[in-house]
Amino acid sequence: MENAFGQPQNVVVLGGSSDIARAITKKLCAARANTVVLAGRSQDLLDAAAAEAHEYGATRTDTVIFDAMVPLDAGRAVGECFDKVGDKVDLVIVAVGLLGDQRAYEDDPELATRMAMVNFTWPVAALAEIRRRLVAQGSGRILVITSVAAIRVRRGAYLYSGAKAGLDRLCDGLADSLDGTGVTLQILRPAFVRSKMTTGEKETPFSTGVNEVAENVMKGLAGTERVIWSPPLVKYVFAVLRHLPAPIWRKVADR
Amino acid sequence: MTRTTLYGWGRTTPSVAAVVSPSSETEVASELASSKELIARGLGRSYGDAAQLSGGTVLDNRDLDGIGAIDADGVVCVGAGTSIDELLTLSIPQGWFVPVTPGTRQVTVGGAVAADVHGKNHHVDGSFANHILEMRLITPVGAVTVSPTRDPELFWATVGGMGLTGVVSTVTMRMLRIETDQVLVDTERFSELDGVMSAMSSGDAAYRYSVAWVDCMTRGAHMGRAVLTRGDHAARGDVDAPSLRGPKAPRLFVPFNAPSGLLNPLTVKAFNEVWYRSSPRRQSGEAKSLSTFFHPLDGVRDWNRLYGRRGFVQYQFCVPDSAGDTVVGAIDRLSSSGVASFLAVLKRFGPANQGLLSFPMPGWTLALDLPVGNPALPQVLDDLDEKVLEAGGRIYFAKDARLSPDKVRAMYPQLDAFLAVKNRVDPEHRLASDLAHRLQLTGK
């Protein structure tokens, strides 16, 4: 069970080998997490993340393989994660995403579909199964990683940001649907994060490292705010940016 | 049967359960037989997650009530769902007081058994279980009567067992004879912690009741300044107009959740200052009503809402006599961490009973209310756990909402004996709570 400070003991991480997910998992393990099930597409990367979780205090880890291009398999993957925890799941982190090279994808229907699948369709399918299981359990928390880009989609990465925007909006409604079930959902909206997903990308203002994101997540989990912003200041920045006229926004976003 | 969100008194970690309200042993037994997991709940005064069970059945025991006649020796049989408030309302006019009361009357007798509660008289009278003659317990393998001589193993696993051995339906206990509804109180103010601790070590034996309220926010020379109140029931000749009136209903209440930041270091410091300054330096033999002395916070209904939406945790530990410096260290750590903490309660414990998971042990106990929100708090308390463990002490389950399961076995050396008894009466592990899952007390 999660404790009074929002520190979970049993954790499932979908996209468990991503840099942000690993940084969060480390902090969770250093606090209370003892059983951690990591799911992702590469066994080697998951094993490395699991070893790291152990190092930071997890006593039991396991891994599950899935392919985010196959949304109809998401239910199976989530189910396997829950079964491997073998007890009540306190926190499920949805950290599945693909940034990719927009220029190479934007005129290719197949690659555009791929972006929508990984960033939107697979997570949505997984959330349906997560919701079903946690509501039956009567407790638990979901953390979905979207992006500040979901608040105002930028032309340089509209496939990624647009899919994240869809996921972000959907999660807002999903969180409301959980009222009274004992389950809560929080949305993490980070600004640019230096990680392997963003290697080679131009850094934007308010960029952070993964550990700073993880630190903000720990603070967010201790509270009840639906959206966790990282860094917290971007909440106010995007409150302005979202209302900029398009010509000005294009200039700002391209910088 | 309705699905309801349940909290502890600290209003952290809500969870949803099916709540049912049985009014007979048969109904309890049938719920036990048909539920996957079940825990009994009384008035919800456990601070953490002891009386909730996500996805399971929570049995509201309030209809398992009723108070029998109090006989000439003070022996009375009460339903487990009866509150101490209801019991006192009936018993004080007849000249009887509960032998042990926690800081609130708003707990059920069943809850008092489950947590084996203690009061200001632990150093003299022990905890709640010490005054129980026998009780009815409905376990998954059948209903039984247990007492210190009848299946003593199960009796001592049940008191302090946090409801994990079965559902208590009735308790037969011995009450305390009183002549008036007044307490004669000696009050003393101390400008630092050492003074109050040595006064308690040397002088508590002369009083039935003793408790010190400690200021955990002042640093430096006055760290741990305190007000010590000690007393005993007034005899008829001690007061001018002896009376025997039951407790009054609260006049004040908190209508809604205060903003989460209301109790911050500044406001709490100011409160502690006013409280300290307004206490007398030394006063003896002042007559106070039972409610004022024993249950001051019961005067304000729903006071936990003052801590706002995020809620609060209560941290209560006990350490042996030899580890008085752990108490000093804890207050030092808290006062220097900037965590807002209202007055802490410091008490001495007398001999422990045989309860396998019963909290008290001879020595000191300190309890503090701490608002959730300060990011340093989780680590501060984890560090204090280590100190308490090193000193051979433990944390009180009825207050806990954040202990780590790997520390429980060392703090409660009789845990395996407890789990053996639990598995005997609950072989299918049906009795569980969120606390039991968190601290791995389910026996699985």
Chai-1 contact restraints between the chains, C-beta under 6 A:
chainA,res_idxA,chainB,res_idxB,connection_type,confidence,min_distance_angstrom,max_distance_angstrom,comment,restraint_id
A,M1,B,D434,contact,1.0,0.0,6.0,A-B,restraint_1
A,M1,B,H437,contact,1.0,0.0,6.0,A-B,restraint_2
A,M1,B,R438,contact,1.0,0.0,6.0,A-B,restraint_3
A,N3,B,A401,contact,1.0,0.0,6.0,A-B,restraint_4
A,N3,B,R402,contact,1.0,0.0,6.0,A-B,restraint_5
A,A4,B,T12,contact,1.0,0.0,6.0,A-B,restraint_6
A,A4,B,T13,contact,1.0,0.0,6.0,A-B,restraint_7
A,A4,B,V313,contact,1.0,0.0,6.0,A-B,restraint_8
A,A4,B,A401,contact,1.0,0.0,6.0,A-B,restraint_9
A,A4,B,R402,contact,1.0,0.0,6.0,A-B,restraint_10
A,F5,B,P378,contact,1.0,0.0,6.0,A-B,restraint_11
A,F5,B,R402,contact,1.0,0.0,6.0,A-B,restraint_12
A,Q137,B,S54,contact,1.0,0.0,6.0,A-B,restraint_13
A,Q137,B,G55,contact,1.0,0.0,6.0,A-B,restraint_14
A,G138,B,S15,contact,1.0,0.0,6.0,A-B,restraint_15
A,G138,B,V16,contact,1.0,0.0,6.0,A-B,restraint_16
A,G138,B,A17,contact,1.0,0.0,6.0,A-B,restraint_17
A,G138,B,S54,contact,1.0,0.0,6.0,A-B,restraint_18
A,G138,B,G55,contact,1.0,0.0,6.0,A-B,restraint_19
A,S139,B,S15,contact,1.0,0.0,6.0,A-B,restraint_20
A,S139,B,S54,contact,1.0,0.0,6.0,A-B,restraint_21
A,T181,B,V16,contact,1.0,0.0,6.0,A-B,restraint_22
A,G182,B,S15,contact,1.0,0.0,6.0,A-B,restraint_23
A,G182,B,V16,contact,1.0,0.0,6.0,A-B,restraint_24
A,G182,B,S54,contact,1.0,0.0,6.0,A-B,restraint_25
A,K219,B,P375,contact,1.0,0.0,6.0,A-B,restraint_26
